């Protein structure tokens, strides 16, 4: 009876040790992943800080380009209006010429 009790105790102790070992391993792996992630986040923050001046410059260049495009679009619209007026006059003249030609 005493030997059975010792065997049961040893079995239970092994099972608990394995359970604790498994939990410890999972804890250590999780902790390692947290450290790794924290390190990666730190590196990314440094990269972001380094790239911030370039972002500001790019943003300013984009704003300047947008203003230039807006000005060119306005100028193109003016030219389009003049061309449309000239086209209308030319079509009117062509109609008159065609009418004279048809009469002859």
Secondary structure, DSSP 8 states (H G I E B T S, - for coil): -HHHHHHHHHHHHHHHHHHHHHHHHHHHHHHHHHHHHHHHHHHHHHHHHHHHHHHHHHHHHHHHHHHHHHHHHHHHHHHHHHHHHHHHHHHHHHHHHHHHHHH-
